[in-house]
Amino acid sequence: MRSRYVAYALGYDDYVLATWHVSTRPCSLELGPEPRPSWIGLSIKRHEQYGEDRAVVEFVARYKVGGRAHRMQESSRFVRENDRWFYVDGEVALQP
């Protein structure tokens, strides 16, 4: 989760896509219209592992756009294949 956050913050689209499970991975990323957000913090709120190969991570990411701060809260689902964790999907709640 933390590595994906850093990849979003630095604009490493290739890494974000490479860590996305093939069953739900988009063909390309649309990281949003200009101006791009300035990511300013990540807090992991909850982590639960289900068996050996499934997990949920709930987090809050903070960012600014045009000087205004925002929060994005998500419960993300991950699956492990060949000893690597992949993002599957999540439920997002955007908050001003």
C-alpha positions as CSV (number, residue, x, y, z in Angstrom):
1,M,0.0,0.0,0.0
2,R,2.7,2.4,0.9
3,S,4.7,1.8,-2.2
4,R,1.6,2.4,-4.3
5,Y,1.0,5.7,-2.5
6,V,4.6,6.8,-3.2
7,A,4.2,5.8,-6.9
8,Y,1.0,7.9,-7.1
9,A,2.8,10.9,-5.4
10,L,5.8,10.7,-7.7
11,G,3.7,10.0,-10.9
12,Y,5.1,6.5,-11.5
13,D,2.1,5.2,-13.5
14,D,4.0,2.1,-14.6
15,Y,4.5,0.9,-11.0
16,V,0.9,1.6,-10.1
17,L,-0.2,-0.5,-13.1
18,A,2.3,-3.3,-12.4
19,T,1.0,-3.7,-8.8
20,W,-2.7,-3.8,-10.0
21,H,-4.2,-7.3,-10.4
22,V,-4.6,-8.3,-14.0
23,S,-8.3,-9.0,-13.4
24,T,-9.2,-5.4,-12.7
25,R,-6.2,-3.5,-14.1
26,P,-7.1,-0.6,-16.5
27,C,-5.2,-0.3,-19.8
28,S,-3.9,3.1,-18.7
29,L,-4.1,5.5,-15.8
30,E,-5.9,8.7,-15.8
31,L,-4.4,10.3,-12.7
32,G,-6.7,13.3,-12.9
33,P,-6.9,16.6,-14.7
34,E,-4.3,19.3,-14.3
35,P,-3.2,20.5,-11.9
36,R,-2.1,17.2,-10.5
37,P,-2.6,16.8,-6.8
38,S,0.2,17.3,-4.3
39,W,0.2,14.3,-2.0
40,I,1.0,15.2,1.6
41,G,0.3,12.2,3.8
42,L,-0.8,8.6,4.2
43,S,-2.3,7.0,7.3
44,I,-3.1,3.3,7.4
45,K,-6.2,2.9,9.5
46,R,-6.8,-0.8,9.4
47,H,-5.2,-4.0,7.9
48,E,-6.8,-7.4,7.9
49,Q,-5.5,-10.5,6.3
50,Y,-7.9,-13.3,5.3
51,G,-6.0,-16.5,4.9
52,E,-2.7,-16.5,3.3
53,D,-3.5,-14.6,0.1
54,R,-6.2,-12.0,0.7
55,A,-6.1,-8.7,2.6
56,V,-7.9,-5.4,3.1
57,V,-6.1,-2.2,3.9
58,E,-8.1,0.9,4.9
59,F,-6.2,4.2,4.6
60,V,-6.6,7.9,4.4
61,A,-4.5,9.8,1.9
62,R,-4.3,13.6,2.1
63,Y,-3.5,15.8,-0.8
64,K,-3.8,19.4,-2.1
65,V,-5.1,20.8,-5.3
66,G,-4.8,24.5,-6.0
67,G,-3.9,25.2,-2.3
68,R,-7.0,23.4,-1.0
69,A,-6.6,20.3,1.2
70,H,-8.6,17.1,0.6
71,R,-8.8,13.6,2.1
72,M,-9.5,10.4,0.3
73,Q,-10.4,7.3,2.4
74,E,-10.4,3.9,0.8
75,S,-10.8,0.3,1.8
76,S,-8.6,-1.5,-0.7
77,R,-8.6,-5.3,-1.4
78,F,-5.4,-7.1,-2.2
79,V,-4.6,-10.6,-3.3
80,R,-1.2,-12.3,-3.2
81,E,0.0,-14.3,-6.2
82,N,3.6,-15.8,-6.5
83,D,4.6,-14.1,-3.3
84,R,3.6,-10.6,-4.6
85,W,0.6,-8.5,-3.4
86,F,-1.6,-6.9,-6.0
87,Y,-4.3,-4.3,-5.6
88,V,-7.7,-5.6,-6.8
89,D,-10.2,-2.9,-6.1
90,G,-11.5,-0.6,-3.3
91,E,-14.3,1.5,-2.0
92,V,-13.4,5.2,-2.1
93,A,-14.9,8.0,0.0
94,L,-13.6,11.4,-1.1
95,Q,-13.8,14.1,1.5
96,P,-13.1,17.9,1.2
